[in-house]
Amino acid sequence: MSPYGTFGGLRAIFAAAALFGLALPAAADMSFSTGRQGGSQYPVSVALAQVLEKVPGIGTVSLIPGGGAANIVAVDQGLAHLGITLSNSARDGLVGNPPYKQKTENVVQLFALQAFKVAVIVNEGSPIKSFKDLAGKKINAGPKGFTIVELADKLFGMAGIKVNMQYLQIGAAVEQFKDGNIEGFIYSPSDKFAAFIELAQARKIRLIQIPDDIIDRVIKEDPSFYVSQWPADKADYRGLGNVVKTIGYPNLIVANKTKVNDAQAYAMTKAAAENMETLGAVEPDLRGWDLKNMATEVGVPIHPGAMKYFKERGWR
């Protein structure tokens, strides 16, 4: 899944709702606004739906096509009980930032899943030693519209530098990096990101540290981001020379607070925690994942039922 979201899937959500009669399902059936097929959010949504359908008192969990900000709108308006999105998209909806036309007052966090984390990567022998050394260099941030592109612009602006920004898809960017046509990446990989795992097998690379004051400022301005490190396990990246403190933003499972009661929220959160190996079968980052990360705070209200479970586990 590319870490960005737009209203592109909203029309599909309304069409699917009309097609399947989702005014909302009766009893304890749940509708789940998921990511686009082909992205990483979709298979984990399918696996999660299968887990939730086994929870006593929960009926069928119907997947609705969507993606990104469209999922937030669907959950807020009651077209879906549940949705998957990124923390920054959920936070933008909460406060009414664009592309949202109004605040999404019915959306609450159920639990967090794996995170994307900002990584600045250069060749081991690169003359780029510090974040400010990126000034004027040809750096790839990913296609326009991705969260990381906007975040990179903010980071460089805070540092008072300009780079020669490139907007290649990650596969093409890796090849250009190998050929010496770009000098580095600023990207938001997950902890087990295949493209960079393969790159670290072919090249010796290292990470550039984002200055602490910039990390702190970003998080103060937008609590959907939090302090993390990348990668979680350096052993996954054979040719990587170091690990850095950085900015993370996770996938969230969100719920409509008026459609999902406390008992349901508690039961679904508990089931997800107890069946994380099932989710890990389709999402490598969730294999051996620290379950307390489910309670990660990203500036979005947490459902009282989920919070009850987190407190029982000592995570909050």
C-alpha positions in Angstrom: 0.0 0.0 0.0 1.3 3.4 -0.9 1.0 5.7 2.2 -1.5 8.2 0.9 -5.2 8.7 0.5 -7.7 10.7 -1.5 -11.4 10.8 -2.0 -10.9 8.6 -5.2 -12.7 5.6 -3.6 -15.6 7.5 -2.1 -17.8 7.1 -5.2 -17.1 3.4 -5.2 -18.2 3.2 -1.5 -21.6 4.8 -2.2 -22.1 2.6 -5.3 -21.3 -0.5 -3.2 -23.6 0.7 -0.4 -26.4 1.1 -2.9 -25.7 -2.3 -4.6 -25.6 -4.3 -1.3 -28.3 -2.3 0.5 -25.9 -1.1 3.2 -28.1 1.4 5.0 -26.5 -0.3 7.7 -26.7 -4.1 8.3 -29.1 -5.2 11.1 -28.0 -6.8 14.3 -24.3 -7.1 14.9 -23.2 -7.5 11.2 -20.4 -5.1 10.4 -19.4 -3.3 7.2 -15.7 -2.5 6.7 -14.4 0.1 4.3 -11.1 -1.3 3.1 -8.2 -0.3 1.0 -7.8 -0.7 -2.8 -7.2 -4.2 -4.1 -3.5 -4.6 -4.9 -2.4 -2.5 -1.9 -1.2 -3.8 1.4 -4.3 -2.6 3.3 -6.6 -4.9 1.4 -5.2 -8.3 2.3 -4.9 -7.4 6.0 -8.5 -6.1 5.9 -9.6 -9.4 4.5 -7.7 -11.3 7.2 -9.0 -9.1 9.9 -12.6 -9.5 8.7 -12.2 -13.2 8.9 -10.9 -12.9 12.5 -13.8 -10.6 13.5 -16.5 -12.9 12.1 -15.4 -15.5 14.6 -16.1 -13.1 17.6 -19.2 -14.1 19.5 -21.9 -11.6 18.9 -20.4 -10.4 15.6 -22.0 -11.5 12.4 -20.9 -11.1 8.8 -18.2 -8.5 8.2 -18.8 -7.1 4.7 -15.9 -5.4 2.9 -16.7 -2.2 1.0 -14.2 -0.9 -1.6 -12.7 2.4 -0.7 -9.3 3.8 0.3 -7.6 6.6 2.3 -9.8 9.6 3.1 -12.8 8.0 1.5 -12.8 5.4 4.3 -12.9 8.1 6.9 -15.9 9.7 5.3 -17.7 6.4 5.0 -17.2 5.6 8.7 -18.1 9.1 9.8 -21.4 9.1 7.8 -22.3 5.6 8.9 -21.9 3.9 5.6 -19.4 1.6 7.3 -19.0 0.5 10.9 -15.2 0.1 10.5 -12.5 1.3 8.2 -8.7 1.2 7.6 -6.7 4.3 7.0 -3.5 6.1 7.9 -3.2 8.1 11.2 -2.6 11.4 9.5 -5.7 11.0 7.3 -7.8 10.2 10.4 -6.4 13.2 12.2 -7.0 15.5 9.2 -10.6 14.4 9.2 -10.9 15.0 13.0 -9.8 18.6 12.6 -11.4 19.3 9.2 -8.2 19.7 7.2 -8.3 19.4 3.4 -9.5 17.3 1.6 -12.2 17.0 4.2 -15.0 19.6 3.9 -16.0 19.3 7.5 -14.8 17.6 10.7 -15.5 13.9 11.0 -17.0 13.8 14.4 -18.1 10.1 14.6 -14.7 8.5 13.8 -12.7 7.0 16.7 -9.6 4.8 16.8 -10.1 1.1 17.5 -6.5 0.1 17.3 -3.3 0.8 15.4 -1.5 -1.7 13.1 1.9 -1.5 11.4 3.5 1.9 10.8 5.3 3.7 8.0 8.4 5.5 9.0 10.4 8.2 7.3 13.8 7.0 6.1 16.4 9.1 4.3 18.8 6.7 2.5 22.1 7.3 0.7 24.9 5.1 -0.5 27.5 4.3 2.2 30.2 6.3 0.4 28.0 9.3 -0.3 29.3 12.8 0.7 25.9 13.4 2.2 26.5 13.2 6.0 23.8 15.3 7.5 20.2 16.3 6.7 21.3 19.8 5.5 23.8 18.1 3.1 20.7 17.0 1.1 20.4 20.6 -0.2 20.5 20.7 -4.0 20.8 16.9 -4.3 18.6 14.7 -6.5 16.4 12.9 -3.9 13.3 10.7 -4.6 10.2 11.0 -2.5 7.7 9.0 -4.4 4.8 9.9 -6.7 3.0 13.2 -6.1 0.0 12.6 -3.8 1.8 10.4 -1.4 1.9 11.5 2.2 5.7 11.3 2.2 5.9 14.0 -0.6 4.0 16.5 1.5 5.9 15.5 4.6 9.3 15.7 2.8 8.4 19.3 1.7 7.6 20.2 5.3 10.9 18.6 6.7 13.0 20.4 4.1 11.2 23.7 4.7 11.8 23.4 8.5 15.5 22.7 7.7 15.7 25.7 5.4 16.9 23.7 2.4 15.7 22.8 -1.1 16.4 19.6 -2.9 16.1 18.5 -6.5 12.9 16.4 -5.7 12.1 13.4 -7.8 8.7 11.7 -8.0 9.4 8.2 -9.2 7.6 5.0 -8.2 9.8 3.2 -5.7 10.8 0.4 -8.0 12.0 2.8 -10.7 13.7 4.9 -8.1 15.7 2.0 -6.7 17.0 1.2 -10.2 17.9 4.9 -10.7 19.7 4.9 -7.4 21.7 1.8 -8.3 22.7 3.5 -11.6 23.8 6.7 -9.8 21.1 8.9 -11.4 19.6 9.9 -8.0 21.5 10.5 -4.8 19.1 9.3 -2.2 15.6 8.6 -1.0 13.3 10.2 1.5 10.5 7.6 1.8 8.2 6.1 4.3 8.8 2.3 4.3 7.4 -0.1 6.8 9.8 -2.1 8.9 10.0 -5.0 6.5 10.0 -3.1 3.1 10.8 -5.4 0.3 12.3 -2.8 -2.1 14.8 -1.6 0.5 15.5 -5.1 1.8 16.5 -6.0 -1.8 18.5 -2.8 -2.2 20.4 -3.5 1.0 21.4 -6.9 -0.4 22.8 -5.3 -3.6 24.3 -2.1 -2.1 25.8 -0.9 1.1 23.6 2.0 2.3 23.2 4.2 5.4 20.6 6.4 6.9 20.6 10.2 7.4 19.3 11.4 10.8 16.5 13.9 10.7 17.4 16.6 13.4 15.7 16.1 16.7 14.3 19.6 16.8 12.6 19.0 13.4 11.1 15.7 14.6 9.8 17.3 17.7 8.3 20.2 15.8 6.5 17.9 13.3 4.9 15.9 16.1 3.9 19.0 18.1 2.2 20.4 15.0 0.5 17.1 14.1 0.1 14.3 16.8 -0.8 11.8 14.1 3.0 11.3 13.8 5.1 9.9 16.6 8.7 9.2 17.5 10.0 5.8 16.3 13.0 4.2 14.8 13.7 2.6 11.4 14.2 -0.2 10.9 12.9 -2.0 13.9 15.3 -4.9 13.2 18.5 -3.9 11.4 19.2 -7.6 10.6 16.4 -7.4 8.0 18.7 -5.1 5.9 22.0 -6.8 5.3 23.9 -3.9 3.8 22.4 -1.1 6.0 25.0 0.6 8.2 22.9 2.2 10.9 19.5 2.7 12.6 18.0 6.1 13.2 15.3 7.9 15.3 12.5 9.0 13.0 8.9 9.8 12.5 6.2 7.1 12.2 2.6 7.1 11.2 0.6 3.8 11.5 -2.3 2.2 9.8 -5.4 2.6 11.9 -8.6 0.6 12.3 -11.3 3.2 12.9 -14.9 2.8 14.0 -18.1 4.8 14.0 -18.6 5.6 17.6 -22.4 5.6 17.3 -22.6 2.3 15.4 -20.0 0.2 17.3 -20.8 -0.2 21.0 -18.3 -0.6 23.8 -18.8 -4.4 24.1 -18.3 -4.8 20.3 -15.2 -2.6 20.3 -13.7 -4.4 23.2 -14.4 -7.9 21.7 -13.0 -6.9 18.3 -9.8 -5.3 19.7 -9.2 -8.4 21.9 -9.8 -10.7 19.0 -7.3 -8.8 16.8 -4.7 -8.9 19.5 -5.1 -12.6 20.1 -5.0 -13.4 16.4 -2.2 -11.2 15.2 -0.4 -14.2 13.7 -3.3 -14.5 11.3 -2.8 -10.9 10.2 1.0 -11.5 10.1 0.4 -14.3 7.5 -0.5 -11.6 5.0 1.4 -8.6 6.4 5.1 -9.3 7.2 5.4 -6.3 9.4 2.9 -7.8 11.9 5.0 -11.0 12.3 6.4 -10.8 15.8 5.0 -7.3 16.2 4.8 -5.8 19.7 1.1 -5.9 20.5 1.3 -2.9 22.7 1.7 -0.8 19.5 -2.0 -1.4 19.0 -2.6 1.3 21.6 -0.3 3.9 19.9 -1.7 7.4 20.4 -2.0 9.5 17.3 -4.2 12.3 18.2 -7.5 10.5 17.4 -10.0 9.6 20.2 -9.8 5.9 21.1 -13.1 4.0 21.4 -13.9 3.4 25.1 -14.3 -0.3 24.5 -10.9 -0.5 22.9 -9.4 1.6 25.7 -10.9 -0.8 28.3 -8.9 -3.6 26.7 -5.7 -1.6 26.4 -5.9 -0.7 30.1 -6.5 -4.4 31.0 -3.3 -5.3 29.1 -1.3 -2.4 30.8 -0.8 -0.6 27.5 -2.4 2.6 28.6 
